[in-house]
Amino acid sequence: MEYEICLEPSGICFMANENQNIVEAAKAHDVAIKHGCASGSCGDCKGTILSGESEQGPFMPLLLTPAERAAGMGILCKLYPRSPMRLRAEVISGNIWNSHIVSLNKLAWNVLELTLKPENAYPYRTGQYARMAVPEHQDQWRSYSMATPPQDHGELVFHIREIPGGLFSQWLFKKAQCGDSITLGPPQGDFALHPEQNRPMLCIAAGTGLAPIEAIIQESILQGQNRPVHLFYGAKKQADFYHLDQLQQWAQQYPQITVTPTISDMEDTHWTGARRLLPSVAARGHWQNHEVYLCGSPGMIEAAIDLLLSHGVSHAHIHFDAFAPNG
């Protein structure tokens, strides 16, 4: 069956099949509901059910606080209509930014640093991500976090891992050239430094989840904050690391910064550092008074949150950005 879905405050209405989630149905009618991963991991598509019946599919539990659940909020990329519905949901503008590739630098065997220069100012906040149209597949979009705070020269920096079969990463690794054009949608996401909190910072990053974590640490440095920062940076094997020299330079230059790289491959006999990301976090300190920033896969994020809660860290002081390959 199909049901009419009406969005507030925009007044936009469209039809949704009972087997379509709200975000998917909106996209089919060229309605751009704010969303990110489309897999129930990021929470960017939070909305409020004003009326109607629905079925909520599974999503990362901490995306909704108890108060938000009580207020009737849902994760729209996992919400299926069971009657006509009215929802409060953010519809993003149709604005796009044309940009071109300034540089492509290899950071690791499977990670490229992509630097873009938008034609017009791209007003993002540190920790946010950009939606990019896949060249040669302009109806397909991918999301990548900016790896630096906003810069005076206006360039955007991304760390992008090659995904076997991935439309965007395969184009980037095999075809992209400096000067090529990439279309950007508006910046999205609520993952950001909380400067009003002067608590010590615990940062946990896995793989290219380092990108927004690096940006947040850089912003903390630029703001002159001297609160302690402990970064745990995880990779599968030693060859997967990138920017270790830069991170270690930060640790030498700023006494408040500690960096602990870890690997999960127990068979890498050449590695003499810490092993296994989350056990290393658990073993290295008491984090109850810390502001926590997490970025990595949904599985890592969920496990890290469970660990931190068991160690007495409050929900209110855990901030995360979960990502998964999409499309």
C-alpha positions as CSV (number, residue, x, y, z in Angstrom):
1,M,0.0,0.0,0.0
2,E,1.0,3.6,-0.5
3,Y,0.5,6.4,2.1
4,E,0.8,10.2,1.9
5,I,3.7,11.6,3.9
6,C,3.6,15.3,4.7
7,L,6.6,17.1,6.1
8,E,6.6,20.1,8.4
9,P,7.5,22.9,8.4
10,S,8.1,22.8,4.6
11,G,4.6,21.5,3.7
12,I,6.0,19.1,1.2
13,C,4.0,15.9,0.6
14,F,4.8,12.8,-1.3
15,M,3.6,9.1,-1.5
16,A,5.5,6.3,0.2
17,N,5.1,2.6,-0.3
18,E,4.9,0.5,2.9
19,N,8.2,-1.2,1.9
20,Q,10.0,2.1,1.5
21,N,11.7,4.0,4.3
22,I,10.9,7.7,4.5
23,V,14.2,8.9,3.2
24,E,14.1,6.4,0.3
25,A,10.6,7.5,-0.6
26,A,11.4,11.1,-0.4
27,K,14.4,10.7,-2.7
28,A,12.2,8.9,-5.2
29,H,10.1,12.1,-5.4
30,D,13.2,14.4,-5.5
31,V,12.7,15.6,-1.9
32,A,16.0,16.0,-0.1
33,I,15.4,15.0,3.5
34,K,18.6,15.7,5.5
35,H,20.4,12.3,5.9
36,G,23.9,10.9,5.8
37,C,24.7,7.2,5.9
38,A,21.1,5.9,5.0
39,S,21.9,2.8,7.2
40,G,20.8,3.9,10.6
41,S,24.3,4.7,11.8
42,C,24.7,8.5,11.8
43,G,21.4,10.0,13.0
44,D,21.4,12.9,10.6
45,C,17.9,12.0,9.4
46,K,16.2,12.3,12.9
47,G,12.7,13.5,12.6
48,T,9.6,13.8,14.8
49,I,6.4,11.7,14.2
50,L,3.5,14.2,14.5
51,S,0.8,11.8,13.5
52,G,0.3,8.4,11.9
53,E,1.5,4.9,12.3
54,S,4.9,3.5,11.4
55,E,7.3,0.7,12.0
56,Q,10.8,1.7,13.2
57,G,13.6,-0.5,11.8
58,P,16.9,-1.1,13.7
59,F,19.4,1.7,14.2
60,M,22.4,2.4,16.4
61,P,20.7,2.8,19.8
62,L,22.4,5.9,21.1
63,L,21.3,7.9,18.1
64,L,18.1,8.8,20.1
65,T,18.2,9.9,23.7
66,P,15.4,8.7,26.0
67,A,14.0,12.3,25.9
68,E,14.0,12.2,22.1
69,R,12.2,8.8,22.0
70,A,9.6,10.1,24.5
71,A,9.1,13.1,22.2
72,G,8.2,10.8,19.3
73,M,11.4,11.1,17.3
74,G,12.6,8.5,14.9
75,I,15.4,7.6,12.5
76,L,13.8,8.3,9.1
77,C,16.1,6.1,7.0
78,K,14.8,3.2,9.0
79,L,11.2,4.3,9.4
80,Y,8.4,2.6,7.4
81,P,4.9,4.0,7.0
82,R,1.9,2.0,8.1
83,S,-0.6,4.9,7.5
84,P,-0.7,8.4,6.2
85,M,1.9,10.4,8.3
86,R,2.9,13.9,9.3
87,L,6.5,14.3,10.2
88,R,8.7,17.2,11.3
89,A,11.9,16.7,9.2
90,E,14.6,18.9,7.8
91,V,14.6,19.3,4.0
92,I,18.0,20.5,2.8
93,S,18.4,23.1,0.1
94,G,19.1,22.2,-3.4
95,N,22.3,24.2,-3.3
96,I,25.3,22.7,-5.0
97,W,28.9,23.8,-5.1
98,N,31.1,23.2,-8.1
99,S,34.7,22.3,-7.2
100,H,37.9,21.0,-8.8
101,I,40.6,18.8,-7.7
102,V,43.7,20.7,-6.5
103,S,45.8,17.7,-5.4
104,L,45.8,13.9,-4.9
105,N,48.4,12.6,-2.4
106,K,48.8,9.0,-1.4
107,L,48.7,8.6,2.4
108,A,48.8,4.8,2.7
109,W,48.6,2.0,0.2
110,N,44.8,2.3,0.2
111,V,44.2,5.9,1.3
112,L,44.3,9.1,-0.8
113,E,44.2,12.7,0.4
114,L,41.9,14.6,-1.8
115,T,42.1,18.4,-1.8
116,L,39.2,20.3,-3.5
117,K,38.8,24.0,-4.2
118,P,35.1,25.0,-4.4
119,E,34.3,27.9,-6.8
120,N,32.4,29.6,-4.0
121,A,32.9,29.6,-0.2
122,Y,31.8,26.3,1.4
123,P,30.6,27.2,4.9
124,Y,31.2,24.1,7.0
125,R,31.9,23.5,10.7
126,T,34.8,21.4,11.9
127,G,33.7,17.7,12.1
128,Q,31.1,18.0,9.4
129,Y,31.1,16.0,6.1
130,A,30.4,16.8,2.5
131,R,28.2,14.9,0.1
132,M,29.9,14.4,-3.3
133,A,28.3,13.4,-6.6
134,V,30.1,10.5,-8.1
135,P,31.7,11.6,-11.4
136,E,30.2,9.7,-14.3
137,H,27.3,8.7,-12.0
138,Q,25.8,12.1,-11.0
139,D,22.7,10.5,-9.4
140,Q,24.9,8.7,-6.9
141,W,26.3,10.6,-3.9
142,R,28.9,9.7,-1.3
143,S,29.8,11.3,2.1
144,Y,33.3,12.2,3.3
145,S,34.4,14.2,6.4
146,M,36.6,17.2,6.1
147,A,40.0,16.5,7.6
148,T,40.8,20.1,8.6
149,P,39.0,23.1,10.1
150,P,37.8,25.7,7.7
151,Q,40.8,27.3,6.1
152,D,41.4,30.9,4.8
153,H,42.2,29.7,1.3
154,G,38.9,27.8,1.1
155,E,40.3,24.4,0.2
156,L,38.7,21.2,1.5
157,V,40.8,18.2,2.5
158,F,39.5,14.6,2.7
159,H,41.0,11.2,3.5
160,I,39.4,8.6,1.2
161,R,40.0,4.8,1.5
162,E,39.7,2.6,-1.6
163,I,36.7,0.4,-1.5
164,P,36.7,-2.6,-3.9
165,G,33.8,-2.0,-6.3
166,G,33.1,1.5,-4.8
167,L,31.9,3.9,-7.5
168,F,33.6,7.0,-6.1
169,S,36.8,5.5,-4.7
170,Q,37.5,3.4,-7.8
171,W,37.1,6.6,-10.0
172,L,39.3,8.5,-7.6
173,F,42.1,5.9,-7.4
174,K,42.1,4.9,-11.1
175,K,40.8,7.9,-13.2
176,A,40.9,11.2,-11.3
177,Q,43.3,14.0,-12.3
178,C,44.0,17.4,-10.9
179,G,41.6,19.8,-12.4
180,D,38.7,17.3,-12.6
181,S,35.3,18.7,-11.4
182,I,33.4,17.3,-8.4
183,T,29.9,18.5,-7.4
184,L,29.3,19.1,-3.7
185,G,26.1,19.2,-1.7
186,P,25.6,21.2,1.5
187,P,27.8,20.3,4.5
188,Q,26.1,18.0,7.0
189,G,26.5,16.4,10.4
190,D,26.5,17.5,14.0
191,F,29.9,15.9,15.0
192,A,31.9,18.8,16.3
193,L,34.3,20.1,19.0
194,H,32.5,21.3,22.2
195,P,34.7,24.2,23.2
196,E,32.4,25.1,26.1
197,Q,33.5,21.9,27.8
198,N,37.0,22.3,29.3
199,R,37.2,18.6,30.2
200,P,40.1,16.5,29.0
201,M,39.5,14.9,25.6
202,L,39.5,11.2,24.7
203,C,39.6,10.7,20.9
204,I,39.2,7.3,19.3
205,A,39.6,6.9,15.6
206,A,39.7,3.8,13.3
207,G,41.0,4.0,9.8
208,T,39.9,7.1,7.9
209,G,37.8,8.0,10.9
210,L,41.0,9.9,11.7
211,A,39.9,12.7,9.3
212,P,37.3,14.5,11.4
213,I,39.2,13.7,14.7
214,E,42.3,15.3,13.2
215,A,40.2,18.4,12.3
216,I,38.7,18.6,15.9
217,I,42.2,18.3,17.5
218,Q,43.5,21.0,15.1
219,E,40.7,23.3,16.0
220,S,41.4,22.7,19.7
221,I,45.1,23.7,19.0
222,L,44.1,26.8,17.0
223,Q,41.8,27.9,19.8
224,G,44.7,27.8,22.2
225,Q,43.1,25.1,24.4
226,N,45.6,23.3,26.6
227,R,43.3,20.6,28.0
228,P,44.8,17.1,27.8
229,V,44.0,15.2,24.6
230,H,44.5,11.4,24.3
231,L,44.1,10.0,20.8
232,F,43.8,6.3,20.2
233,Y,44.2,5.6,16.5
234,G,43.5,2.1,15.3
235,A,44.3,0.2,12.1
236,K,44.2,-3.4,11.0
237,K,48.0,-3.6,10.3
238,Q,51.0,-1.3,10.4
239,A,50.9,-0.6,6.7
240,D,47.3,0.9,7.0
241,F,48.5,3.8,9.2
242,Y,48.9,7.3,7.8
243,H,49.8,10.6,9.3
244,L,51.6,8.9,12.2
245,D,54.6,11.3,11.8
246,Q,52.2,14.3,11.9
247,L,50.5,13.0,15.0
248,Q,53.7,12.2,16.8
249,Q,54.9,15.7,15.9
250,W,51.8,17.2,17.5
251,A,52.5,15.1,20.6
252,Q,56.1,16.5,20.8
253,Q,55.1,20.0,20.1
254,Y,52.1,20.1,22.5
255,P,52.7,18.4,25.8
256,Q,48.9,18.0,26.4
257,I,48.6,15.6,23.4
258,T,49.2,11.9,23.7
259,V,48.9,9.6,20.7
260,T,48.5,5.8,21.0
261,P,48.5,3.9,17.7
262,T,47.1,0.3,17.8
263,I,46.8,-2.5,15.4
264,S,44.3,-5.5,15.4
265,D,46.4,-7.9,13.3
266,M,47.9,-10.2,15.9
267,E,50.2,-11.8,13.2
268,D,52.1,-8.6,12.4
269,T,55.3,-9.5,14.3
270,H,57.0,-6.3,13.2
271,W,54.7,-4.1,15.3
272,T,56.0,-3.3,18.8
273,G,53.3,-0.9,19.9
274,A,49.8,-1.4,21.4
275,R,47.4,-4.0,19.9
276,R,43.6,-4.0,19.7
277,L,42.1,-0.6,19.9
278,L,39.4,-0.8,22.5
279,P,41.2,-3.1,25.0
280,S,44.1,-0.5,24.8
281,V,41.6,2.3,25.6
282,A,40.3,0.3,28.5
283,A,43.7,-0.4,29.9
284,R,45.2,3.1,29.5
285,G,43.1,5.3,31.8
286,H,40.0,6.3,33.7
287,W,37.8,8.3,31.4
288,Q,34.8,9.4,33.5
289,N,35.7,13.1,33.4
290,H,36.6,13.2,29.7
291,E,34.8,14.6,26.7
292,V,34.8,11.7,24.2
293,Y,35.0,11.9,20.4
294,L,34.6,8.7,18.3
295,C,34.8,8.1,14.6
296,G,34.9,4.8,12.7
297,S,32.6,1.9,11.7
298,P,29.3,1.4,13.3
299,G,30.5,-1.8,15.0
300,M,33.5,-0.1,16.5
301,I,31.4,2.9,17.7
302,E,28.8,0.6,19.4
303,A,31.5,-1.4,21.1
304,A,33.4,1.7,22.2
305,I,30.2,3.3,23.6
306,D,29.4,0.1,25.5
307,L,32.9,0.1,26.9
308,L,32.8,3.7,27.9
309,L,29.4,3.5,29.6
310,S,30.7,0.5,31.6
311,H,33.6,2.7,32.7
312,G,31.3,5.4,34.0
313,V,31.3,7.9,31.1
314,S,28.0,9.7,30.7
315,H,26.0,9.6,27.5
316,A,26.1,13.4,27.4
317,H,29.8,13.5,27.0
318,I,30.1,10.9,24.2
319,H,30.1,12.4,20.6
320,F,30.4,10.1,17.6
321,D,30.4,9.9,13.8
322,A,29.8,6.4,12.5
323,F,30.4,5.7,8.8
324,A,30.0,2.7,6.6
325,P,30.5,2.2,2.8
326,N,27.2,3.2,1.1
327,G,25.7,2.7,-2.3
